[in-house]
Amino acid sequence: MQGSEWVAGAGRGVEGDRDGDGGGPSSGEGVGGSGGRTGVWLVGARGSVATTVIAGCAAVAAGLHPPTGMVTETAPFDDVPLPPLSALVFGGHDTTSYPLPKRAEELAAGGVLPYGLPRAVRAELAAADEAVRPGGPLPGDDRDDRELVTAFTADLRAFLRTHALDRAVVVNVASTEPAAAGDERAPADDRLPASSLYAHAALRAGCSYVNFTPSTGMHHPLLQQMAVCSGLPYAGRDGKTGQTLLRSVLAPMFAQRALSVRAWSGTNLLGGGDGATLTDPAAAAAKNAGKARVLADNLGAAPPGEVHIDNVPALGDWKTAWDHVAFEGFLGNRMILQTVWQGCDSALAAPLVLDLARLTAAAHAAGISGPLTPLGFYFKDPDGGPAALADQYAELLAFTHDLRTRR
């Protein structure tokens, strides 16, 4: 079966471990008891973001660096029952075999990681590297979707069992893929995109799921009912780290001050793997959809203007984002606002990934299921909720209150 029939069948069997090699926690349950360890399974585990997540977590847990950028380490989260950083265990899937310690050394040479950090946390990087399994589909791989999902699910269950984990969160930090045909309206007989294969495996293994990319993931129509029936929490999509973060602050300002936005255009210059991936027009379109949505949601309609993404390999992991906003004030006076954001994508994303893993794991432990709309604070294209950053932060704080009361 290669389409809706086998996916629907797997959905009915999520909680019963249908393909049983055992070992996966069902909704709200752990395999190692309370107060144990939490797995973070990174799809794209040998990429820049994942490497920065693993090295950064080890550095902060050891007291080598402060948790700058981690919202869950600020005062409002002091008494929220989150898994401690020292209790996170990393593994993942990747289609490359390049060792994490070597990747970390490259990132340090490029200024993404602090000098000396890869050596200081080499043991943690090596341990995570040992838990990375081959992803797919790879060129020449003749396995169908069912076989791939079964293999990915077995990897997750083995990870849970080997490390005696209470639960695990699957976090997609892989390169952006083109949207599936119609995305949520994809034909039922299409093959699932890779991001949806991993999401499917997460559900079957009893793991919560976070999509930090604009890729389809759990939003594929063949997975929607399965996700609802799984009893698991999930969140996404597309992490909000720079240009769209600014847009979610500035767009409400224009609306609240009754200033009419006439046009909003932008340009991104970036290198690294993301820059190369986004030279594909279909991948760039998937990326830009979230950037446009935040303007439409805050302003009532998307203003004229586009976002252009240019690959500049010399920039490496660094990005420059420029926005040009034409707006109209009192008595028709026309004005301009321009912003320039220069930052390191991996360093901006990594603390958010750690926040999301901890919050989603806490939701799973508390028995919360379905889309985690209060985590919209972290995403360009969230599953509902407000669009303005301040309102999203208020919802996030309300969510932490819910976690406290369920303790």
Secondary structure as GFF3:
##gff-version 3
##sequence-region A 1 407
A	DSSP	alpha_helix	4	12	.	.	.	ID=ss1
A	DSSP	beta_strand	37	43	.	.	.	ID=ss2
A	DSSP	alpha_helix	48	61	.	.	.	ID=ss3
A	DSSP	three_ten_helix	71	73	.	.	.	ID=ss4
A	DSSP	three_ten_helix	75	77	.	.	.	ID=ss5
A	DSSP	three_ten_helix	85	87	.	.	.	ID=ss6
A	DSSP	beta_strand	88	94	.	.	.	ID=ss7
A	DSSP	alpha_helix	100	109	.	.	.	ID=ss8
A	DSSP	alpha_helix	117	120	.	.	.	ID=ss9
A	DSSP	alpha_helix	122	130	.	.	.	ID=ss10
A	DSSP	beta_strand	132	134	.	.	.	ID=ss11
A	DSSP	alpha_helix	145	162	.	.	.	ID=ss12
A	DSSP	beta_strand	165	172	.	.	.	ID=ss13
A	DSSP	three_ten_helix	183	185	.	.	.	ID=ss14
A	DSSP	alpha_helix	194	204	.	.	.	ID=ss15
A	DSSP	beta_strand	208	211	.	.	.	ID=ss16
A	DSSP	three_ten_helix	217	219	.	.	.	ID=ss17
A	DSSP	alpha_helix	221	230	.	.	.	ID=ss18
A	DSSP	beta_strand	233	236	.	.	.	ID=ss19
A	DSSP	alpha_helix	243	256	.	.	.	ID=ss20
A	DSSP	beta_strand	260	270	.	.	.	ID=ss21
A	DSSP	alpha_helix	272	277	.	.	.	ID=ss22
A	DSSP	alpha_helix	281	299	.	.	.	ID=ss23
A	DSSP	beta_strand	307	311	.	.	.	ID=ss24
A	DSSP	three_ten_helix	313	315	.	.	.	ID=ss25
A	DSSP	beta_strand	318	328	.	.	.	ID=ss26
A	DSSP	three_ten_helix	330	332	.	.	.	ID=ss27
A	DSSP	beta_strand	334	344	.	.	.	ID=ss28
A	DSSP	alpha_helix	345	365	.	.	.	ID=ss29
A	DSSP	beta_strand	370	371	.	.	.	ID=ss30
A	DSSP	three_ten_helix	373	378	.	.	.	ID=ss31
A	DSSP	alpha_helix	389	405	.	.	.	ID=ss32
###
